[in-house]
C-alpha cells in the first residue's frame, strides 16, 4: 500500500507556490517543472494540479493572466501574490516542523540519519 | 485545435466530451477545466508534433482518470458522486420512457374512441339530409 498519494496531496501547494516564486508559469509548464525539478520523483498530472490552482486563485494567493501565443492559442500564466508569499512561508515552516516531528517519532535525528539508517 | 499528422479533430472532440461527462462538478468548473486541458493538449502537441492519440491519453490520462484525480484533488468523493450521477441519469431515462409509453397509449385510446363515434356522426348527417339508406 502506497502513501505517495496522501503525501503528494499535502505537498502540491508547497511545491507549486515555490515554483511560482521563481517565475510566472502556465499550467502545462508547471507540470513539466514538477517533474524536471524533482528529477522525476514528484510528478503531478493536470487533473490533480488544476483544483489546487483554482483553490489558490479563489483565496487570492495567486493571480492569473491570459497571453496570446501565436495566431490562435492562448496561455494562462499564474503569478504568486504577496498573500501567497506569506502563505508559502507559513506552510514551509509547517512542513519543516512536521518533517522533523516524523523523523523524531521514527527514531532519527535528521533526514540524513533516516536515509543512512542511523538511529 | 489544428489537425496533426496522427490525431483527428474528431478523436480529440470525443476525448474532451468523455472528460466532460466523467467530471463530477458544476458546469462552470467543467468549462474552466476543459478550457485549461485543451490549452495543455495544444502545448503538448506543439512540443511533440509527431504524437498519436494514444500518446495524448498516456500523457494526460483517460477521461475517467482525469475526472477521478480532479475530484480527489478537490476533496470530492468521486465514487459516491459518480454513483449519484449515474443513478439520476437512470431515473431521468426511465421517466422519459414511461412518459413516452403513456403518451402513445393515451393517443391510441383517443384515436380509437374518435373512430368509433365518427361512424355514428356520419350516419346522423345522412339522416338529416333525408337520404334513407
gemmi code that builds the backbone of each chain (N, CA, C; Angstrom):
import gemmi

chains = {
    "A": [
        ("UNK", (0.848, -1.205, 0.000), (0.000, 0.000, 0.000), (0.878, 1.249, 0.000)),
        ("UNK", (0.561, 2.198, -0.876), (1.426, 3.358, -1.057), (0.919, 4.572, -0.284)),
        ("UNK", (1.872, 5.320, 0.290), (1.489, 6.567, 0.975), (1.746, 7.764, 0.063)),
        ("UNK", (2.183, 7.444, -1.157), (2.577, 8.523, -2.078), (1.446, 9.509, -2.335)),
        ("UNK", (0.238, 8.960, -2.579), (-0.880, 9.846, -2.936), (-1.171, 10.845, -1.821)),
        ("UNK", (-1.224, 10.334, -0.617), (-1.527, 11.206, 0.531), (-0.454, 12.263, 0.731)),
        ("UNK", (0.786, 11.851, 0.599), (1.913, 12.773, 0.785), (1.897, 13.846, -0.294)),
        ("UNK", (1.607, 13.423, -1.519), (1.577, 14.357, -2.644), (0.500, 15.406, -2.429)),
        ("UNK", (-0.694, 14.928, -2.031), (-1.817, 15.866, -1.863), (-1.470, 16.968, -0.872)),
        ("UNK", (-0.718, 16.589, 0.157), (-0.381, 17.567, 1.185), (0.729, 18.514, 0.789)),
        ("UNK", (1.470, 18.181, -0.252), (2.653, 18.996, -0.580), (2.610, 19.649, -1.956)),
        ("UNK", (1.564, 19.394, -2.714), (1.472, 20.030, -4.045), (1.492, 21.553, -3.918)),
        ("UNK", (0.731, 22.071, -2.964), (0.685, 23.541, -2.777), (2.069, 24.100, -2.490)),
        ("UNK", (2.794, 23.413, -1.628), (4.124, 23.871, -1.214), (5.058, 23.969, -2.423)),
        ("UNK", (5.086, 22.890, -3.215), (5.981, 22.864, -4.378), (5.509, 23.862, -5.438)),
        ("UNK", (4.191, 23.891, -5.655), (3.623, 24.780, -6.685), (3.945, 26.244, -6.388)),
        ("UNK", (3.719, 26.669, -5.157), (3.964, 28.075, -4.805), (5.462, 28.395, -4.857)),
        ("UNK", (6.285, 27.424, -4.514), (7.736, 27.639, -4.593), (8.166, 27.834, -6.054)),
        ("UNK", (7.575, 27.054, -6.943), (7.893, 27.212, -8.380), (7.460, 28.588, -8.874)),
        ("UNK", (6.261, 29.025, -8.452), (5.751, 30.327, -8.899), (6.524, 31.483, -8.278)),
        ("UNK", (7.185, 31.194, -7.181), (8.030, 32.210, -6.536), (9.196, 32.573, -7.466)),
        ("UNK", (9.632, 31.584, -8.220), (10.784, 31.801, -9.113), (10.369, 32.573, -10.355)),
        ("UNK", (9.231, 32.155, -10.944), (8.733, 32.868, -12.120), (7.270, 32.506, -12.388)),
        ("UNK", (6.592, 33.357, -13.136), (5.211, 33.071, -13.550), (5.234, 31.900, -14.523)),
        ("UNK", (4.242, 31.024, -14.361), (4.202, 29.845, -15.244), (2.781, 29.533, -15.671)),
        ("UNK", (2.643, 28.824, -16.794), (1.325, 28.353, -17.220), (1.175, 26.879, -16.834)),
        ("UNK", (-0.037, 26.375, -16.881), (-0.363, 25.058, -16.346), (0.532, 23.922, -16.808)),
        ("UNK", (0.668, 23.804, -18.116), (1.464, 22.707, -18.670), (2.921, 22.820, -18.223)),
        ("UNK", (3.393, 24.047, -18.189), (4.770, 24.309, -17.768), (4.973, 23.894, -16.306)),
        ("UNK", (3.977, 24.175, -15.460), (4.072, 23.825, -14.037), (4.241, 22.311, -13.891)),
        ("UNK", (3.451, 21.550, -14.637), (3.566, 20.072, -14.565), (4.959, 19.619, -14.996)),
        ("UNK", (5.478, 20.249, -16.032), (6.806, 19.886, -16.509), (7.873, 20.231, -15.489)),
        ("UNK", (7.716, 21.380, -14.821), (8.688, 21.811, -13.820), (8.690, 20.907, -12.592)),
        ("UNK", (7.489, 20.450, -12.218), (7.390, 19.499, -11.105), (8.298, 18.309, -11.394)),
        ("UNK", (8.188, 17.823, -12.606), (8.944, 16.626, -12.971), (10.443, 16.914, -13.080)),
        ("UNK", (10.770, 18.015, -13.777), (12.197, 18.264, -14.020), (12.921, 18.680, -12.738)),
        ("UNK", (12.286, 19.505, -11.906), (12.939, 19.971, -10.672), (13.106, 18.858, -9.650)),
        ("UNK", (12.252, 17.852, -9.717), (12.323, 16.756, -8.735), (13.019, 15.516, -9.306)),
        ("UNK", (13.625, 15.693, -10.486), (14.263, 14.552, -11.174), (13.294, 13.405, -11.390)),
        ("UNK", (12.053, 13.741, -11.665), (11.062, 12.710, -11.963), (10.485, 12.025, -10.737)),
        ("UNK", (10.902, 12.457, -9.535), (10.422, 11.784, -8.321), (9.065, 12.315, -7.842)),
        ("UNK", (8.738, 13.527, -8.243), (7.467, 14.116, -7.840), (6.778, 14.628, -9.101)),
        ("UNK", (5.843, 13.818, -9.610), (5.116, 14.235, -10.805), (3.680, 14.543, -10.427)),
        ("UNK", (3.101, 15.463, -11.169), (1.708, 15.830, -10.907), (0.985, 15.938, -12.246)),
        ("UNK", (-0.215, 15.415, -12.287), (-0.980, 15.462, -13.540), (-1.851, 16.712, -13.554)),
        ("UNK", (-2.310, 17.054, -14.740), (-3.164, 18.238, -14.876), (-4.447, 18.090, -14.048)),
        ("UNK", (-4.961, 16.871, -14.011), (-6.175, 16.615, -13.232), (-6.012, 16.920, -11.757)),
        ("UNK", (-4.803, 16.670, -11.233), (-4.526, 16.951, -9.817), (-4.132, 18.397, -9.600)),
        ("UNK", (-3.504, 18.986, -10.599), (-2.953, 20.345, -10.439), (-4.028, 21.421, -10.444)),
        ("UNK", (-4.966, 21.315, -11.399), (-5.900, 22.424, -11.587), (-6.799, 22.728, -10.388)),
        ("UNK", (-7.313, 21.725, -9.662), (-8.094, 22.080, -8.464), (-7.285, 22.890, -7.463)),
        ("UNK", (-5.991, 22.573, -7.361), (-5.126, 23.307, -6.427), (-4.968, 24.745, -6.923)),
        ("UNK", (-4.733, 24.904, -8.210), (-4.593, 26.246, -8.790), (-5.874, 27.056, -8.563)),
        ("UNK", (-7.038, 26.443, -8.815), (-8.309, 27.161, -8.661), (-8.532, 27.572, -7.210)),
        ("UNK", (-8.143, 26.671, -6.296), (-8.306, 26.958, -4.872), (-7.432, 28.146, -4.463)),
        ("UNK", (-6.188, 28.120, -4.929), (-5.256, 29.209, -4.589), (-5.700, 30.527, -5.227)),
        ("UNK", (-6.295, 30.424, -6.422), (-6.835, 31.626, -7.085), (-7.988, 32.204, -6.276)),
        ("UNK", (-8.889, 31.331, -5.829), (-10.047, 31.788, -5.038), (-9.613, 32.491, -3.767)),
        ("UNK", (-8.525, 31.991, -3.176), (-8.057, 32.568, -1.906), (-7.212, 33.825, -2.129)),
        ("UNK", (-6.866, 34.095, -3.369), (-6.081, 35.294, -3.671), (-4.583, 35.102, -3.464)),
        ("UNK", (-4.156, 33.847, -3.340), (-2.729, 33.604, -3.143), (-1.969, 33.688, -4.464)),
        ("UNK", (-2.666, 33.429, -5.543), (-2.087, 33.593, -6.876), (-3.086, 34.334, -7.751)),
        ("UNK", (-2.572, 34.885, -8.844), (-3.460, 35.544, -9.811), (-3.171, 34.926, -11.178)),
        ("UNK", (-4.068, 35.184, -12.144), (-3.806, 34.640, -13.477), (-3.959, 35.721, -14.541)),
        ("UNK", (-3.286, 35.521, -15.650), (-3.443, 36.433, -16.785), (-3.329, 35.589, -18.053)),
        ("UNK", (-4.061, 36.032, -19.075), (-4.058, 35.286, -20.330), (-3.173, 35.993, -21.342)),
        ("UNK", (-2.316, 35.242, -21.981), (-1.449, 35.806, -23.013), (-1.644, 35.060, -24.320)),
        ("UNK", (-1.615, 35.816, -25.402), (-1.792, 35.188, -26.708), (-0.470, 34.570, -27.150)),
        ("UNK", (-0.560, 33.367, -27.693), (0.632, 32.690, -28.195), (0.374, 32.339, -29.657)),
        ("UNK", (1.139, 32.895, -30.535), (0.902, 32.614, -31.950), (-0.400, 33.230, -32.418)),
        ("UNK", (-1.002, 32.617, -33.438), (-2.204, 33.198, -34.033), (-3.468, 32.868, -33.266)),
        ("UNK", (-3.576, 31.623, -32.792), (-4.857, 31.213, -32.201), (-4.786, 30.829, -30.733)),
        ("UNK", (-3.616, 30.400, -30.286), (-3.527, 29.843, -28.930), (-3.400, 30.921, -27.863)),
        ("UNK", (-3.840, 30.544, -26.667), (-3.634, 31.431, -25.521), (-3.029, 30.610, -24.393)),
        ("UNK", (-2.337, 31.294, -23.515), (-1.769, 30.653, -22.326), (-2.240, 31.410, -21.104)),
        ("UNK", (-2.548, 30.657, -20.051), (-2.920, 31.297, -18.787), (-1.721, 31.182, -17.860)),
        ("UNK", (-1.130, 32.327, -17.564), (0.024, 32.366, -16.662), (-0.461, 32.623, -15.236)),
        ("UNK", (0.191, 31.934, -14.286), (-0.142, 32.119, -12.879), (0.999, 32.856, -12.185)),
        ("UNK", (0.607, 33.747, -11.271), (1.588, 34.635, -10.615), (1.367, 34.583, -9.100)),
        ("UNK", (2.474, 34.506, -8.363), (2.377, 34.474, -6.897), (2.111, 35.874, -6.363)),
        ("UNK", (1.050, 35.992, -5.582), (0.681, 37.279, -4.978), (1.348, 37.421, -3.603)),
        ("UNK", (1.425, 38.642, -3.065), (2.025, 38.831, -1.729), (1.371, 37.951, -0.658)),
        ("UNK", (0.030, 37.800, -0.732), (-0.652, 36.939, 0.248), (-0.203, 35.493, 0.091)),
        ("UNK", (0.075, 35.117, -1.158), (0.559, 33.776, -1.440), (1.963, 33.561, -0.908)),
        ("UNK", (2.761, 34.620, -0.958), (4.127, 34.561, -0.430), (4.087, 34.303, 1.079)),
        ("UNK", (3.191, 35.006, 1.768), (3.027, 34.814, 3.217), (2.567, 33.395, 3.523)),
        ("UNK", (1.611, 32.932, 2.727), (1.079, 31.581, 2.917), (2.175, 30.544, 2.681)),
        ("UNK", (2.994, 30.782, 1.669), (4.092, 29.861, 1.361), (5.072, 29.780, 2.536)),
        ("UNK", (5.398, 30.927, 3.103), (6.318, 30.945, 4.266), (5.728, 30.136, 5.414)),
        ("UNK", (4.442, 30.289, 5.628), (3.771, 29.578, 6.729), (3.771, 28.072, 6.504)),
        ("UNK", (3.433, 27.639, 5.285), (3.355, 26.184, 5.051), (4.759, 25.563, 4.966)),
        ("UNK", (5.749, 26.373, 4.619), (7.125, 25.858, 4.615), (7.528, 25.518, 6.052)),
        ("UNK", (7.225, 26.441, 6.965), (7.556, 26.224, 8.397), (6.834, 24.977, 8.906)),
        ("UNK", (5.555, 24.863, 8.505), (4.757, 23.698, 8.923), (5.374, 22.413, 8.410)),
        ("UNK", (5.811, 22.425, 7.160), (6.377, 21.237, 6.530), (7.663, 20.814, 7.238)),
        ("UNK", (8.511, 21.805, 7.525), (9.792, 21.512, 8.189), (9.525, 20.930, 9.579)),
        ("UNK", (8.590, 21.564, 10.267), (8.245, 21.138, 11.624), (7.674, 19.716, 11.621)),
        ("UNK", (6.773, 19.440, 10.714), (6.136, 18.118, 10.619), (7.154, 17.052, 10.237)),
        ("UNK", (7.985, 17.415, 9.277), (9.032, 16.514, 8.810), (9.937, 16.116, 9.962)),
        ("UNK", (10.332, 17.122, 10.753), (11.207, 16.908, 11.904), (10.512, 16.004, 12.924)),
        ("UNK", (9.226, 16.290, 13.155), (8.444, 15.502, 14.101), (8.362, 14.034, 13.685)),
        ("UNK", (8.162, 13.795, 12.375), (8.058, 12.423, 11.871), (9.380, 11.688, 12.069)),
        ("UNK", (10.473, 12.384, 11.740), (11.784, 11.753, 11.868), (12.077, 11.405, 13.335)),
        ("UNK", (11.745, 12.319, 14.229), (11.965, 12.064, 15.667), (11.128, 10.885, 16.128)),
        ("UNK", (9.879, 10.850, 15.684), (8.969, 9.760, 16.061), (9.479, 8.414, 15.535)),
        ("UNK", (10.160, 8.476, 14.377), (10.706, 7.242, 13.805), (12.046, 6.871, 14.448)),
        ("UNK", (12.560, 7.777, 15.265), (13.799, 7.488, 15.984), (15.056, 7.978, 15.287)),
        ("UNK", (14.896, 8.975, 14.424), (16.069, 9.510, 13.727), (16.275, 10.975, 14.087)),
        ("UNK", (17.570, 11.368, 14.131), (17.897, 12.759, 14.467), (17.573, 13.713, 13.335)),
        ("UNK", (17.916, 13.302, 12.123), (17.633, 14.150, 10.975), (17.440, 13.280, 9.728)),
        ("UNK", (17.262, 13.964, 8.625), (16.949, 13.241, 7.380), (18.110, 12.362, 6.932)),
        ("UNK", (19.327, 12.860, 7.162), (20.493, 12.091, 6.744), (20.577, 10.775, 7.516)),
        ("UNK", (20.291, 10.861, 8.820), (20.269, 9.647, 9.649), (19.228, 8.688, 9.127)),
        ("UNK", (18.074, 9.240, 8.738), (16.960, 8.422, 8.233), (17.375, 7.692, 6.959)),
        ("UNK", (18.036, 8.441, 6.059), (18.441, 7.853, 4.770), (19.504, 6.772, 5.001)),
        ("UNK", (20.418, 7.081, 5.943), (21.510, 6.123, 6.189), (21.170, 5.063, 7.226)),
        ("UNK", (19.977, 5.173, 7.777), (19.535, 4.166, 8.749), (20.230, 4.268, 10.086)),
        ("UNK", (20.692, 5.494, 10.428), (21.413, 5.691, 11.692), (20.448, 6.157, 12.778)),
        ("UNK", (20.229, 5.340, 13.783), (19.358, 5.735, 14.897), (20.118, 6.515, 15.966)),
    ],
    "B": [
        ("UNK", (-8.431, 23.588, -32.512), (-7.228, 22.757, -32.429), (-6.916, 22.172, -33.807)),
        ("UNK", (-5.742, 22.434, -34.318), (-5.406, 22.009, -35.681), (-5.184, 20.522, -35.752)),
        ("UNK", (-5.511, 19.938, -36.887), (-5.227, 18.517, -37.092), (-3.735, 18.295, -37.110)),
        ("UNK", (-3.281, 17.236, -36.485), (-1.873, 16.896, -36.628), (-1.822, 15.654, -37.499)),
        ("UNK", (-0.605, 15.171, -37.753), (-0.484, 14.039, -38.660), (-1.275, 12.829, -38.195)),
        ("UNK", (-1.194, 12.522, -36.867), (-1.745, 11.262, -36.397), (-3.011, 11.392, -35.564)),
        ("UNK", (-3.483, 12.586, -35.349), (-4.650, 12.761, -34.490), (-5.731, 13.522, -35.246)),
        ("UNK", (-6.952, 12.974, -35.157), (-8.037, 13.662, -35.846), (-8.773, 14.575, -34.857)),
        ("UNK", (-9.336, 15.636, -35.397), (-10.119, 16.580, -34.608), (-11.275, 15.839, -33.935)),
        ("UNK", (-11.827, 14.868, -34.662), (-12.970, 14.094, -34.168), (-12.593, 13.313, -32.910)),
        ("UNK", (-11.396, 12.684, -32.947), (-10.930, 11.896, -31.803), (-10.781, 12.791, -30.574)),
        ("UNK", (-10.190, 13.964, -30.797), (-9.956, 14.891, -29.686), (-11.267, 15.405, -29.112)),
        ("UNK", (-12.232, 15.707, -29.999), (-13.552, 16.193, -29.524), (-14.227, 15.119, -28.680)),
        ("UNK", (-14.128, 13.872, -29.134), (-14.731, 12.756, -28.404), (-14.065, 12.611, -27.027)),
        ("UNK", (-12.748, 12.765, -27.005), (-11.966, 12.670, -25.771), (-12.441, 13.714, -24.767)),
        ("UNK", (-12.561, 14.967, -25.234), (-12.978, 16.048, -24.333), (-14.429, 15.887, -23.912)),
        ("UNK", (-15.250, 15.335, -24.821), (-16.661, 15.098, -24.478), (-16.755, 14.081, -23.349)),
        ("UNK", (-15.928, 13.030, -23.449), (-15.913, 11.979, -22.418), (-15.421, 12.548, -21.097)),
        ("UNK", (-14.415, 13.413, -21.134), (-13.915, 14.043, -19.901), (-15.041, 14.859, -19.271)),
        ("UNK", (-15.735, 15.633, -20.084), (-16.828, 16.470, -19.562), (-17.888, 15.607, -18.883)),
        ("UNK", (-18.209, 14.470, -19.503), (-19.252, 13.589, -18.932), (-18.780, 12.938, -17.638)),
        ("UNK", (-17.466, 12.674, -17.532), (-16.926, 11.990, -16.358), (-16.739, 12.920, -15.167)),
        ("UNK", (-16.522, 14.204, -15.427), (-16.281, 15.143, -14.319), (-17.512, 15.269, -13.444)),
        ("UNK", (-17.294, 15.276, -12.122), (-18.400, 15.429, -11.175), (-18.278, 16.777, -10.471)),
        ("UNK", (-18.602, 17.825, -11.175), (-18.564, 19.175, -10.611), (-19.580, 20.019, -11.380)),
        ("UNK", (-19.745, 21.289, -10.962), (-20.739, 22.134, -11.627), (-20.265, 22.503, -13.045)),
        ("UNK", (-21.180, 22.943, -13.889), (-20.876, 23.183, -15.307), (-19.845, 24.286, -15.498)),
        ("UNK", (-19.839, 25.256, -14.586), (-18.876, 26.360, -14.702), (-17.445, 25.832, -14.548)),
        ("UNK", (-17.274, 24.971, -13.537), (-15.953, 24.392, -13.296), (-15.579, 23.455, -14.445)),
        ("UNK", (-16.572, 22.712, -14.958), (-16.310, 21.811, -16.081), (-15.784, 22.615, -17.269)),
        ("UNK", (-16.426, 23.735, -17.559), (-15.988, 24.563, -18.692), (-14.568, 25.071, -18.480)),
        ("UNK", (-14.296, 25.455, -17.237), (-12.970, 26.004, -16.922), (-11.887, 24.944, -17.090)),
        ("UNK", (-12.107, 23.778, -16.488), (-11.078, 22.739, -16.547), (-10.882, 22.252, -17.986)),
        ("UNK", (-11.972, 22.169, -18.736), (-11.849, 21.712, -20.125), (-11.074, 22.719, -20.965)),
        ("UNK", (-11.307, 23.988, -20.719), (-10.571, 25.036, -21.451), (-9.082, 24.896, -21.143)),
        ("UNK", (-8.760, 24.715, -19.851), (-7.358, 24.577, -19.452), (-6.739, 23.305, -20.029)),
        ("UNK", (-7.494, 22.224, -20.021), (-6.967, 20.965, -20.555), (-6.716, 21.063, -22.053)),
        ("UNK", (-7.627, 21.729, -22.753), (-7.445, 21.894, -24.204), (-6.172, 22.682, -24.491)),
        ("UNK", (-5.938, 23.731, -23.696), (-4.694, 24.507, -23.843), (-3.483, 23.614, -23.620)),
        ("UNK", (-3.560, 22.769, -22.592), (-2.428, 21.904, -22.273), (-2.189, 20.871, -23.373)),
        ("UNK", (-3.252, 20.346, -23.934), (-3.095, 19.379, -25.024), (-2.449, 20.068, -26.222)),
        ("UNK", (-2.845, 21.303, -26.477), (-2.226, 22.073, -27.576), (-0.741, 22.284, -27.312)),
        ("UNK", (-0.405, 22.602, -26.062), (1.005, 22.786, -25.696), (1.780, 21.496, -25.933)),
        ("UNK", (1.161, 20.385, -25.497), (1.810, 19.082, -25.647), (2.063, 18.784, -27.122)),
        ("UNK", (1.061, 19.046, -27.959), (1.193, 18.779, -29.395), (2.205, 19.713, -30.057)),
        ("UNK", (2.291, 20.923, -29.517), (3.268, 21.895, -30.023), (4.687, 21.384, -29.769)),
        ("UNK", (4.861, 20.821, -28.566), (6.195, 20.327, -28.189), (6.451, 18.912, -28.708)),
        ("UNK", (5.404, 18.190, -29.005), (5.529, 16.807, -29.502), (4.678, 16.658, -30.766)),
        ("UNK", (5.111, 17.240, -31.872), (4.276, 17.275, -33.073), (3.966, 15.898, -33.664)),
        ("UNK", (4.909, 14.957, -33.479), (4.679, 13.609, -34.009), (4.057, 12.778, -32.897)),
        ("UNK", (2.819, 13.068, -32.586), (2.148, 12.343, -31.497), (0.914, 11.643, -32.016)),
        ("UNK", (0.600, 10.548, -31.366), (-0.636, 9.857, -31.701), (-1.654, 10.148, -30.609)),
        ("UNK", (-2.876, 9.759, -30.849), (-3.915, 9.941, -29.845), (-3.565, 9.135, -28.594)),
        ("UNK", (-2.929, 7.983, -28.803), (-2.513, 7.128, -27.684), (-1.501, 7.872, -26.806)),
        ("UNK", (-0.577, 8.629, -27.443), (0.399, 9.406, -26.679), (-0.301, 10.403, -25.760)),
        ("UNK", (-1.356, 11.007, -26.298), (-2.088, 12.013, -25.510), (-2.752, 11.358, -24.303)),
        ("UNK", (-3.429, 10.248, -24.522), (-4.117, 9.598, -23.394), (-3.119, 9.016, -22.401)),
        ("UNK", (-1.952, 8.609, -22.893), (-0.920, 8.112, -21.968), (-0.370, 9.259, -21.122)),
        ("UNK", (-0.206, 10.423, -21.735), (0.350, 11.562, -21.012), (-0.665, 12.176, -20.051)),
        ("UNK", (-1.868, 12.438, -20.547), (-2.855, 13.148, -19.728), (-3.767, 12.195, -18.942)),
        ("UNK", (-3.874, 10.972, -19.401), (-4.754, 10.011, -18.736), (-6.045, 9.831, -19.507)),
        ("UNK", (-6.765, 8.751, -19.205), (-8.060, 8.566, -19.854), (-9.091, 9.445, -19.131)),
        ("UNK", (-10.237, 9.691, -19.743), (-11.214, 10.637, -19.162), (-11.599, 10.328, -17.723)),
        ("UNK", (-11.788, 9.042, -17.413), (-12.207, 8.689, -16.048), (-11.101, 8.988, -15.037)),
        ("UNK", (-9.854, 8.735, -15.432), (-8.716, 9.005, -14.541), (-8.599, 10.498, -14.264)),
        ("UNK", (-8.718, 11.285, -15.320), (-8.632, 12.742, -15.162), (-9.723, 13.225, -14.211)),
        ("UNK", (-10.943, 12.713, -14.432), (-12.071, 13.127, -13.588), (-11.864, 12.697, -12.143)),
        ("UNK", (-11.346, 11.493, -11.953), (-11.128, 10.987, -10.594), (-10.051, 11.806, -9.878)),
        ("UNK", (-8.943, 12.086, -10.584), (-7.865, 12.879, -9.983), (-8.366, 14.274, -9.636)),
        ("UNK", (-9.159, 14.832, -10.509), (-9.714, 16.166, -10.270), (-10.591, 16.152, -9.034)),
        ("UNK", (-11.417, 15.120, -8.913), (-12.313, 15.019, -7.758), (-11.524, 14.842, -6.464)),
        ("UNK", (-10.539, 13.950, -6.488), (-9.730, 13.691, -5.281), (-9.017, 14.969, -4.859)),
        ("UNK", (-8.431, 15.665, -5.845), (-7.705, 16.900, -5.538), (-8.652, 18.001, -5.045)),
        ("UNK", (-9.916, 17.904, -5.441), (-10.906, 18.904, -4.997), (-11.564, 18.496, -3.687)),
        ("UNK", (-11.235, 17.294, -3.203), (-11.841, 16.813, -1.954), (-13.241, 16.253, -2.148)),
        ("UNK", (-13.553, 15.838, -3.376), (-14.886, 15.272, -3.667), (-14.788, 13.753, -3.629)),
        ("UNK", (-15.793, 13.115, -3.049), (-15.847, 11.653, -3.047), (-16.302, 11.215, -4.437)),
        ("UNK", (-15.342, 10.911, -5.313), (-15.648, 10.640, -6.717), (-16.566, 9.443, -6.902)),
        ("UNK", (-16.277, 8.381, -6.158), (-17.064, 7.147, -6.335), (-18.524, 7.414, -5.975)),
        ("UNK", (-18.704, 8.084, -4.823), (-20.075, 8.362, -4.362), (-20.790, 9.284, -5.351)),
        ("UNK", (-20.110, 10.371, -5.728), (-20.738, 11.369, -6.618), (-21.063, 10.773, -7.988)),
        ("UNK", (-20.141, 9.945, -8.507), (-20.419, 9.415, -9.857), (-21.550, 8.397, -9.800)),
        ("UNK", (-21.689, 7.705, -8.648), (-22.821, 6.769, -8.495), (-24.126, 7.563, -8.483)),
        ("UNK", (-24.138, 8.681, -7.772), (-25.342, 9.526, -7.707), (-25.677, 10.053, -9.114)),
        ("UNK", (-24.646, 10.503, -9.825), (-24.822, 10.989, -11.197), (-25.487, 9.944, -12.078)),
        ("UNK", (-24.939, 8.726, -12.000), (-25.437, 7.629, -12.843), (-26.869, 7.286, -12.447)),
        ("UNK", (-27.139, 7.268, -11.154), (-28.494, 6.947, -10.680), (-29.487, 8.002, -11.174)),
        ("UNK", (-29.115, 9.270, -11.106), (-30.010, 10.346, -11.568), (-30.271, 10.231, -13.068)),
        ("UNK", (-29.226, 9.896, -13.801), (-29.363, 9.702, -15.263), (-30.368, 8.608, -15.553)),
        ("UNK", (-30.225, 7.505, -14.822), (-31.116, 6.346, -14.997), (-32.553, 6.746, -14.702)),
        ("UNK", (-32.769, 7.496, -13.634), (-34.123, 7.928, -13.253), (-34.730, 8.774, -14.365)),
        ("UNK", (-33.946, 9.688, -14.919), (-34.448, 10.556, -15.996), (-34.809, 9.719, -17.226)),
        ("UNK", (-33.944, 8.758, -17.569), (-34.197, 7.908, -18.746), (-35.475, 7.101, -18.541)),
        ("UNK", (-35.632, 6.496, -17.361), (-36.824, 5.683, -17.073), (-38.067, 6.552, -17.130)),
        ("UNK", (-37.987, 7.755, -16.577), (-39.129, 8.676, -16.594), (-39.528, 9.014, -18.028)),
        ("UNK", (-38.525, 9.292, -18.865), (-38.811, 9.640, -20.267), (-39.452, 8.474, -21.004)),
        ("UNK", (-38.976, 7.264, -20.725), (-39.549, 6.072, -21.382), (-41.003, 5.905, -20.951)),
        ("UNK", (-41.243, 6.020, -19.637), (-42.618, 5.859, -19.130), (-43.529, 6.945, -19.692)),
        ("UNK", (-43.015, 8.166, -19.762), (-43.805, 9.278, -20.301), (-44.161, 9.021, -21.763)),
        ("UNK", (-43.193, 8.471, -22.512), (-43.455, 8.166, -23.935), (-44.508, 7.085, -24.066)),
        ("UNK", (-44.398, 6.046, -23.249), (-45.368, 4.937, -23.299), (-46.757, 5.457, -22.969)),
        ("UNK", (-46.840, 6.293, -21.943), (-48.115, 6.862, -21.520), (-48.723, 7.700, -22.647)),
        ("UNK", (-47.887, 8.513, -23.281), (-48.364, 9.389, -24.366), (-48.889, 8.550, -25.529)),
        ("UNK", (-48.136, 7.513, -25.893), (-48.536, 6.655, -27.018), (-49.836, 5.936, -26.684)),
        ("UNK", (-49.910, 5.380, -25.469), (-51.103, 4.626, -25.059), (-52.326, 5.539, -25.045)),
        ("UNK", (-52.172, 6.737, -24.518), (-53.278, 7.694, -24.440), (-53.741, 8.071, -25.853)),
        ("UNK", (-52.775, 8.282, -26.737), (-53.105, 8.640, -28.128), (-53.890, 7.530, -28.791)),
        ("UNK", (-53.497, 6.275, -28.579), (-54.184, 5.125, -29.184), (-55.627, 5.077, -28.692)),
        ("UNK", (-55.820, 5.268, -27.398), (-57.169, 5.234, -26.821), (-58.018, 6.353, -27.413)),
        ("UNK", (-57.503, 7.548, -27.502), (-58.249, 8.706, -28.014), (-58.611, 8.488, -29.482)),
        ("UNK", (-57.647, 8.035, -30.269), (-57.894, 7.800, -31.701), (-58.947, 6.706, -31.864)),
        ("UNK", (-58.828, 5.652, -31.044), (-59.790, 4.548, -31.102), (-61.195, 5.041, -30.797)),
        ("UNK", (-61.345, 5.859, -29.778), (-62.648, 6.420, -29.392), (-63.206, 7.303, -30.499)),
        ("UNK", (-62.389, 8.116, -31.097), (-62.813, 9.019, -32.177), (-63.316, 8.225, -33.377)),
        ("UNK", (-62.624, 7.162, -33.701), (-63.029, 6.322, -34.846), (-64.425, 5.737, -34.623)),
        ("UNK", (-64.683, 5.276, -33.425), (-65.992, 4.671, -33.108), (-67.103, 5.699, -33.225)),
        ("UNK", (-66.947, 6.884, -32.675), (-68.016, 7.899, -32.663), (-68.198, 8.505, -34.062)),
        ("UNK", (-67.168, 8.567, -34.882), (-67.249, 9.196, -36.221), (-68.289, 8.495, -37.092)),
        ("UNK", (-68.370, 7.199, -36.999), (-69.335, 6.435, -37.833), (-70.764, 6.881, -37.506)),
        ("UNK", (-71.108, 6.972, -36.229), (-72.475, 7.376, -35.840), (-72.771, 8.787, -36.328)),
        ("UNK", (-71.779, 9.674, -36.194), (-71.962, 11.066, -36.639), (-72.285, 11.086, -38.121)),
        ("UNK", (-71.574, 10.300, -38.909), (-71.806, 10.253, -40.370), (-73.211, 9.780, -40.655)),
        ("UNK", (-73.646, 8.749, -39.944), (-74.983, 8.210, -40.174), (-76.042, 9.238, -39.826)),
        ("UNK", (-75.868, 10.007, -38.755), (-76.830, 11.045, -38.376), (-76.903, 12.102, -39.468)),
        ("UNK", (-75.739, 12.520, -40.017), (-75.719, 13.548, -41.071), (-76.519, 13.078, -42.279)),
        ("UNK", (-76.394, 11.814, -42.653), (-77.137, 11.269, -43.807), (-78.625, 11.351, -43.523)),
        ("UNK", (-79.041, 11.003, -42.314), (-80.452, 11.077, -41.945), (-80.972, 12.499, -42.041)),
        ("UNK", (-80.171, 13.459, -41.623), (-80.590, 14.857, -41.626), (-80.923, 15.344, -43.045)),
        ("UNK", (-80.225, 14.868, -44.019), (-80.493, 15.290, -45.391), (-81.653, 14.497, -46.013)),
        ("UNK", (-82.132, 13.605, -45.249), (-83.315, 12.852, -45.697), (-83.014, 11.701, -46.642)),
        ("UNK", (-81.814, 11.372, -46.712), (-81.472, 10.227, -47.581), (-81.600, 8.969, -46.755)),
        ("UNK", (-82.458, 8.143, -47.209), (-82.667, 6.938, -46.405), (-81.892, 5.793, -47.043)),
        ("UNK", (-81.092, 5.176, -46.233), (-80.265, 4.049, -46.719), (-81.019, 2.744, -46.525)),
    ],
}
model = gemmi.Model(1)
for chain_id, residues in chains.items():
    chain = gemmi.Chain(chain_id)
    for i, (resn, *xyz) in enumerate(residues, 1):
        res = gemmi.Residue()
        res.name, res.seqid = resn, gemmi.SeqId(i, " ")
        for name, pos in zip(("N", "CA", "C"), xyz):
            atom = gemmi.Atom()
            atom.name, atom.element = name, gemmi.Element(name[0])
            atom.pos, atom.b_iso = gemmi.Position(*pos), 0.0
            res.add_atom(atom)
        chain.add_residue(res)
    model.add_chain(chain)
structure = gemmi.Structure()
structure.add_model(model)
structure.setup_entities()
